[in-house]
């Protein structure tokens, strides 16, 4: 079977986009792993199948490189750009994902998606655990650039509590209304240049520590994103928007 695909990236998070609006493409775990492999496949941080929805503009079906499914923030922003390229959507609308229905807005330079509300933040010592469509563990540190991130992240990712279901691990440095971060993603089982749900979790963790309201600038290794939020009480956040660039890279075909 020959598949047409498109590559997109959002602050260095790269994705394979496939138009499956007619439902003709079914990918098993072996195919997903192969396609995402950076030596023997196309290479990516995940695969998005663009699918038809009767109720919304489209459905985003996201797969991690190990074949598991979750919600992906940067993948969603790239999916909006892909849907626009296909002529499916305009500048704003709604799409269905594994966790909920998300609104989106866009202009020439960025795509903004509304994330799920967060009604609780779990404290784990000085660290925080926040679910933003995917589970995230947030550690505040003086300098994430000096960390041996695979070693430190895997101590958390594979401890007794998280080993089975997995958790994403984020290391964050604070500034004044801004943060710098690195992320280890489950499913990829490695560091990625950016992670949309991780950026959101890190921003909320910062807001929780400082009772911050409004916008937070987030610097990742792949580029900068903004998180906008509203909060009337600690641990409760709504009207959360993840904002930043999402860009087409190239298109091609591959034989499975």
C-alpha positions in Angstrom: 0.0 0.0 0.0 1.3 3.4 -1.0 0.5 6.3 1.4 0.7 10.0 0.7 1.9 12.0 3.7 2.8 15.5 4.8 5.3 16.6 7.4 4.5 19.5 9.7 6.3 20.9 12.7 5.4 23.1 15.7 8.4 24.5 17.5 10.4 21.4 16.6 7.8 18.9 17.4 7.4 17.1 14.0 4.5 15.0 12.8 3.4 12.9 9.9 0.0 14.0 8.6 -2.2 11.6 6.6 -5.5 12.5 5.0 -7.9 9.7 6.1 -11.2 11.4 5.6 -12.5 8.5 3.6 -11.4 6.0 6.2 -9.4 3.9 3.8 -6.2 3.8 5.8 -5.7 1.6 8.9 -2.3 1.6 10.6 -1.3 -1.2 13.0 1.3 -0.7 15.7 4.1 -2.1 13.6 3.4 0.3 10.8 3.2 3.3 13.1 6.5 2.4 14.8 8.1 1.9 11.4 6.8 5.2 9.9 8.0 7.2 13.0 11.5 5.6 13.0 14.1 8.2 12.1 16.5 5.6 10.5 14.1 3.2 8.7 11.0 5.3 8.2 10.0 8.9 7.7 10.8 9.9 11.3 8.5 11.9 13.5 7.3 12.5 17.1 3.9 11.1 16.1 1.3 10.5 13.4 -2.0 12.3 12.9 -4.8 10.8 10.8 -7.1 13.5 9.6 -10.5 11.9 9.8 -14.1 12.9 9.0 -16.5 14.1 11.7 -20.2 14.5 11.4 -20.4 17.0 14.2 -17.2 19.0 13.9 -14.8 20.3 11.3 -12.6 17.2 11.5 -11.4 14.5 13.9 -7.7 14.4 14.9 -6.6 10.8 15.5 -3.1 10.9 17.1 -0.6 8.1 17.6 2.7 8.2 19.5 5.8 6.6 17.9 5.2 3.5 20.0 1.7 3.1 18.6 -0.2 4.3 21.7 -2.7 7.1 21.5 -3.1 10.3 23.5 -3.9 14.0 23.0 -1.1 16.1 21.5 -1.1 19.9 21.7 1.5 20.7 19.0 0.1 17.9 16.9 -3.3 19.5 17.1 -2.0 22.9 16.1 -0.2 21.2 13.1 -3.4 19.4 12.3 -5.3 22.7 12.0 -2.7 23.9 9.4 -3.0 20.6 7.5 -6.8 20.9 7.5 -6.5 24.4 6.1 -4.2 23.1 3.4 -6.8 20.5 2.5 -9.5 23.2 2.4 -11.4 21.6 5.3 -11.4 24.6 7.6 -11.0 28.3 7.7 -9.4 30.5 10.3 -11.4 29.1 13.2 -13.6 26.2 14.1 -13.7 23.0 16.2 -12.2 19.5 16.0 -12.6 16.3 17.9 -9.7 14.5 19.6 -9.3 11.6 22.0 -9.8 13.8 25.1 -12.5 16.3 24.1 -13.6 18.8 21.4 -11.2 21.7 21.0 -11.8 25.1 19.5 -9.1 26.7 17.4 -8.2 30.1 16.0 -5.5 31.1 13.6 -3.8 33.8 11.5 -0.8 33.9 9.2 1.8 33.4 11.9 0.2 31.2 14.6 -2.4 28.6 15.5 -4.2 28.8 18.9 -6.1 25.8 20.3 -8.2 25.8 23.4 -7.0 23.2 25.9 -9.1 21.3 28.4 -9.9 22.9 31.7 -7.8 21.9 34.7 -9.6 21.5 38.0 -6.9 20.1 40.2 -3.1 20.1 40.6 -1.5 17.3 42.5 1.5 18.2 44.6 4.2 15.6 44.7 6.7 17.0 47.2 8.0 20.2 45.5 6.9 18.9 42.1 3.4 19.0 40.5 1.4 16.5 38.4 -1.1 18.1 36.0 -3.3 16.5 33.3 -3.6 18.6 30.2 -4.9 16.0 27.8 -1.9 13.9 28.7 -0.3 13.4 32.1 2.7 15.6 33.0 5.1 15.7 35.9 6.7 19.1 36.4 10.0 19.7 38.2 11.3 23.2 38.8 15.1 23.4 38.6 17.8 26.1 38.4 19.1 25.2 34.9 17.4 22.6 32.7 20.2 22.9 30.1 22.7 21.2 32.5 20.6 18.1 33.2 21.3 14.6 32.0 17.6 14.6 31.0 17.2 11.0 30.0 18.7 9.8 33.2 16.7 12.1 35.4 13.4 11.8 33.5 13.5 8.0 33.4 13.9 7.9 37.2 10.4 9.4 37.3 8.9 7.9 34.2 9.7 4.3 35.2 9.2 4.5 39.0 6.7 2.2 40.6 3.8 4.7 40.3 4.2 5.7 36.6 5.9 2.7 35.0 2.8 1.0 33.6 0.8 4.0 32.2 3.7 6.3 31.8 4.0 10.1 32.4 5.7 12.9 30.6 8.4 14.7 32.6 9.2 18.4 32.3 12.1 20.3 33.8 11.4 24.0 34.2 13.3 27.2 35.0 11.3 30.2 36.2 11.5 33.8 35.1 9.3 36.8 35.5 6.1 35.8 33.6 8.1 33.4 31.5 9.7 29.9 31.8 12.3 27.8 30.1 11.8 24.1 29.8 12.8 20.7 28.5 10.5 17.7 28.1 10.8 13.9 28.1 7.8 12.4 26.3 6.3 9.0 27.0 5.5 7.1 23.8 8.6 8.8 22.3 10.7 7.7 25.3 13.1 10.5 24.6 13.5 14.2 24.8 11.6 16.2 22.2 12.3 19.8 21.1 8.8 20.8 22.3 5.6 19.4 23.7 2.3 21.3 23.6 0.6 19.6 26.5 3.9 19.8 28.5 4.2 23.5 27.8 0.7 24.0 29.0 1.3 21.9 32.1 4.5 23.8 32.9 2.7 27.1 32.5 0.0 26.1 34.8 2.5 24.8 37.3 4.2 28.3 37.2 0.8 30.0 37.6 0.0 27.7 40.6 3.3 28.6 42.3 3.0 32.3 41.8 -0.8 32.9 41.6 -0.2 34.2 38.1 -3.0 35.1 35.8 -2.9 36.0 32.1 -0.3 35.0 29.6 2.9 33.0 30.2 5.8 32.9 27.6 7.3 29.5 27.4 10.8 28.9 25.8 11.4 25.3 24.5 14.5 24.0 22.7 12.4 24.2 19.4 11.0 27.7 19.8 8.6 29.8 21.9 5.0 29.3 22.7 2.4 31.3 24.7 -0.1 29.9 27.1 -3.1 32.1 28.0 -5.3 31.2 31.0 -8.0 32.3 33.4 -8.1 31.4 37.1 -10.3 32.4 40.0 -8.7 30.1 42.5 -5.6 28.0 42.9 -5.8 24.6 41.2 -8.6 25.7 38.9 -7.9 27.0 35.4 -10.1 27.5 32.4 -10.1 29.3 29.0 -6.6 27.9 28.5 -5.1 28.5 25.0 -1.9 27.2 23.6 -0.5 29.6 20.9 2.3 29.4 18.5 3.6 28.6 15.0 2.8 25.4 13.0 4.5 25.0 9.7 4.4 22.7 6.6 7.8 21.0 6.0 7.4 18.7 3.0 5.2 16.1 1.4 5.9 12.6 0.0 4.8 9.1 -0.5 5.9 5.9 1.2 5.2 2.2 0.6 4.0 0.1 3.5 
